[in-house]
Amino acid sequence: MTTKRDYYEILGVDREADDGKIKKSYRKLAMKYHPDKNPGNREAEDKFKEAAEAYEVLRDPQKRNIYDQYGHQGLEGSGFSGFGGFEDIFSSFGDIFEDFFGFGSGGRSRSRGQKGADLRYDLQLSFMKAAFGTETEITVDKMEACSQCKGNGCKPGTQPEICQTCGGAGQVTRSQGFFSVRTTCPSCRGAGQAIKDPCSNCRGSGQVRISKTVSVKIPAGVDTGSRLRLTGEGESGKNGGPDGDLYVFIHVDDHDFFKRDNTNIICQVPISFIQAALGDKIKVPTLKGEKLLDIPKGTQPGKLFYLHGEGIPSLRNGRRGDQIVQVLIKTPTNLSRKQEVLLKEFAKLETEKFSTKLKNIFKSSATGS
């Protein structure tokens, strides 16, 4: 297993670096190791990809926060797996490569493959399904390659034509004195090609909107804010580019009895003052059923008891937290006459016991013992 280098080390910045420093450092590395400047150099290709992955994480506040707290393992748990290849990098950071070469892929035509857009789906889960995990189906609306023209936007039997204005480059060069300025072709808008006979199904766009049902496996232990990544389930790419991804954001309902604290669950269980005074064994609901809990003699209000391993499994290592049981002592109401008599007798005994204890304290103080 290959050990990944620290992202801050890769970009040569410290952990407090702001967005400007991070971007400046990445631009410098991307220029140095760009594949068009290092043809056939495998080491330069690896460094180019490594720098792009580091920049992708550190420029995103959410990814950066996860990395700072949990490192590479935390990012993998959140669904991040880096880039598939050069085209993914050029699609994501096209604005940076514009500065170097005039367009995103350093001399490649604008008609190169473009990755499809990522999609978001918000999924509501019950407390118990989040605790144990589940598998469900969701339906998403997205753009997919047209089946009639296979995504090229042309009427079946025809093909796109090279743009006559830019010759397929997607850009035109204009001379201004001693300088040459490259701008997006006004005819094809950077595509490098023109569609003479558009497909009737997608009207030349190469894509149609569909509804697709996707199966989603929810791991045990997810919580509100958890995010799942379904690779390739986003919108379809253009010009042969890869499909985007679908991100499923989890929202978990509250439970009537349990409260969650990370991997621990907390509950409150009422007991009578008799049970608290004399001790007892009571049945306590857990995620998996009921368990016996020993209440020792003299238990005080608010006392916490721990049922180890009865909490929520961790997404990182699968280890379960604890169930924390807080006892609440009920004050009896609607007492019968006999109960009142017994309680008064009990109170009398308690008063005598307290008075004797108090006298002993004063007697000890007076004698200096």
N, C-alpha and C positions, 0 to 999 in steps of 0.2 A: 504494500500500500504506500503510495507516494505522499510524503508530508508536504502540505502547502506552506509557502512562506507567508510571513506576516504582511498584510496589505499595506500598512504604513511604511514598512521597510521597502517594499517593492517600489512605491512611488517616491520614496526618499523624503517623507514628511513626518512631522511629529504628530502625536495623538490629539493635539489641540489645534491642528491646522484648520483654517477656514476653507470654505468652498473655493475661493479664488486661488489659494495656494495649491489645493488638490488638483484643480483643473489645469493650472499652469504646468505642474509637474507632469501630469498625464500627457498633455500636448507635446511636451519635450520628448518623452519616451516613445509616444506613438509616431512622431516624426522620425526618430532615430531607427526604430525597428519596423517601420512600415514595410509590408511584403514587396511593394513595388520598388523600394529602394534597396531591398536585400533579396533578390531573386534566388531561389534555391537554398537559402540559408535557413536550415531547420531551427537552429538555436535562436535566430532573430524572430522567427515565427512564434516560437514558444514564449519568448519575452514579450512580444506584441500582444499575445492572448492573455498572458499573465497580468500585464499592466491594465488591459481593458477590464478584466474581471475585478481587479482592485479598485479601479475608478468607478465601475458600476455600483459597487457596494458603498464606498465612502462618499459618493455624491448623493446617495439616497439616505435621508435622515433615519428612516425606519430600519433599513438594512444595516446602517452604520451603528445604530443603537444596539441591535441584536448582536452584531459582531463584537462590539466593545464589551458586552456582558458575557457572551457565551462562546465567542470565537467561531471558527469554521464549522464546528459541530452544530452550533445554534442556527447558522444559516441553512445548513442542510435540513435541519428539522423544520424550518419555516418554508421549505420548498425551493430555495435558490440552488441552482446547479451550474451557474456560469453560462458561457456562450457555446453554441453548437459549432460555430465556425466563423470565418472572416465576414461572411455576408451578414450574420447577426450583429457583429460589431459595427460594420459600416452603416447598417440600418439604424442602430441605436445612437451612434455618435456622428451622424452625417454632418452636423453643424461644425464639428471640430475639424473634420477632414476638408470641409469647404475652404478653410483658411489656408490649408497646405497646397491644395492642388486645383482649386476652382470647383471641384465637385467631389461627392462623398467617397468614391472608391479609388481615388488617385489615378484617373485615366480611364476608368471603366465607364461604359455608357450608362445613362440614366435608366435605360431599359433593363438593367440587371434586376434580379429577383429582390423583392421587398417582403420582409416579414409581415404577416398579418397582424392586425391589432389584437392586443390582449383584452379580455373581457372580465367583468366582475359579476359575481352572483352572491347575494346575501341569503344565507340559510339559517332558519330558526329551528332550534333543537330543544327538546325537553331536557330537563336536568339529568334524568336517568339515562337517556340515550347518549348524552355527552359523557357521562361517567363510564359507561360500558362500551361505547362505540356502536356503530350501526352501519348499514349500507342502505342508501336511498337513491332515488332517481330524481333528477331535476331537468327541467326543460329550459333551454336557452334559445333566444333569437340571435342569429348571427348571419354574417355574409359568408357565402360559400361559392367556390368556383362554379360557374355556369356549366351544367352538364351538356348543354347543346353545343357550345363552342369550345369546351374544355378549358375555359378561362382566358382565351386569347382575345375575346371580344369581337371576333370576326364571324361573318356568315359562314356556315359549314361549307367547306370546299375552297375557301379563300384564306389568305394570310395577310398579316399586317405588312404595310409597305414602308420602306425606309423614308424618313422625312427628307424631303427635297431641300429644305432650308438649311438644316444642320448636317445632313449626310449621315444621320443616325447617331451623332455624338451627344445630342440632347442639349448642346450649348453652341452658341455662336460667338465668334471673336470679333471685337470692334477695336479699331485702332484710334487712339487718342494721343496725338503727338508722338512721343517716343515710347508710349506705353500701349500694351494690348490688354483689353479688358474682356473677360469671358463672362457671358450672361446666359441665363436660361433661354432656350430657343422659344420665340413667341408663337411659332406654328404648332409645335408638338408639345409645348409646355414641359420640356425636359424628358419626354418619353423616348425620343429618338426614332419614333415610328408613328405612322398614321394609319387609321382604319378607314378604308374606302367603303367597304360593305359591312356595316355593323350587324351583329347577331340580333335577331328579332326578339329573342328570349330575354337577354340582359341589356339590350340597347347599346351594345358596345362597351359596357363597363367590365365585362368578364366575370361579374359576380351577381348572385341573386340572394335575396334574404330568405332564410329558412328557419324553422323551429326544429331543434334537435334534442332528443332525450339522452341524457348522459348519466351513467351509474357512478355514484360517488361513495367511496369507502371512508367512513369517519372513524379515525382511531380513538380508542378509549382515552379519556383524559382531556379532550379539547375543552376550551373555555371561550367565553366571549372575547373576541379579538384574535382568536386563532385563525390562520389562513392556510388553505390547502391549494396546491398548484396542480392543475391537470394539463400536462404538456400536450400541445397540439390541438386543444379543444377550443381555441379562440377562433378568430376569423381567419379565413384562408389567405395565404400569401398571394402576391401578384408576381407575374412573370416568372413563375417557378420558385418563388421564395418560400420559406417555411411558414407553416401556420402559426398563429399566435397562441397564447396560453389562456386558460380559464382559471381565474382565481376565485375560490369559494371562501367567503368571509363568514365566520361562525358567530351566531348570537344564541346564547343559552338562556332559557327561561328560569326564573326563580323557582325554588321548591317550597312547599308549605311548611316542611318540617326541618330540612337541612339547610345550612348556610355553608358556602364554600370559602375556604381560605387557602389559596394555592392548591396543594394536594390534600390538605386536611378538610374534614367536614365537621361542622359544629352543630349541636342540637341542645335543646333544653328539655329536661324531663321533670315533671312535678312529682314530689313525694309528700306524704303526710309527716307532721312533726313527730308522730309516734314512730314511723319508720326511721326518721332521722335520729331519734333518740335511742331506739333499741337496736337499730340495724335491720337489714332485710336483704333479700335477693329479688331483683325486679327484672322484667323483660324490657329490653331497649330495642327499638327498631334500628336496623342498619341497612346499608345498601343491598345486602344479600339476604335479609330476613331478620329474625329476632335473635338477640343474644342475652344471656344472663349477666347481670351486673351486680356485684357485691356492694351493698351500702353498709359501711361499718358503723358501729355505735358512735353516737355523738357527732354525726355529720352536720356541718354548718351550712347555712344558705350560700349558694354560689359555688360550692365545692366542685372542682373539675376532676373528671375521671377520663382516662385514656383507653380506648380500645385500639391497640396497635394493629396496623395493617388493614384497617377497615375503611380507609379513605379512598381518594381518587388516585389512579395510576399516573405516574409522571410520563409525559410525552418523551422525555429524554432517555430514561432508563427503565421505564415500566414499573418502578418500585412504588407501592401504594403508601399514601400518607396514613394518618390516624383519624379516628373518630373521637372528637372531644365532646364529652357529655357533661353539661352543667346541670346540677340539681337545683330545683326551685322548691322550697318548702311551703306547702299550702297551709293557710290558716283556716281551721274548720269553721263552718257557719251552720246556722239552724240546729244548734245543739239540743238534744233531749234533756229533760230534767236530770236524769241519772248521769248523763255526761257532764252537765254543769257541776253537779255535786262532786263527782270524781275529780274534775279539774280544780275545783276550789280546794279540795283536800290536798291535791298535788301542789297547788300554789302555797298552801299553808306550810307544807313540809319544806318546800323550797325556801320560803321566808325564814323559817326556823334554822334551816341549814346555813343560810346566808348570814343570819344574825350571829350564830355561833362562830362562824368563820371570822366575822368582823371583830367580835370580842377577843378572839385569840390573837388577832393582829395587834389590837390596842394593848393587850396584856403583855405581849412580847416586846412592844415598843417601850412600855413603862418600865419593865425590868431590865431593858437594855440587852436582852438576849437575842 
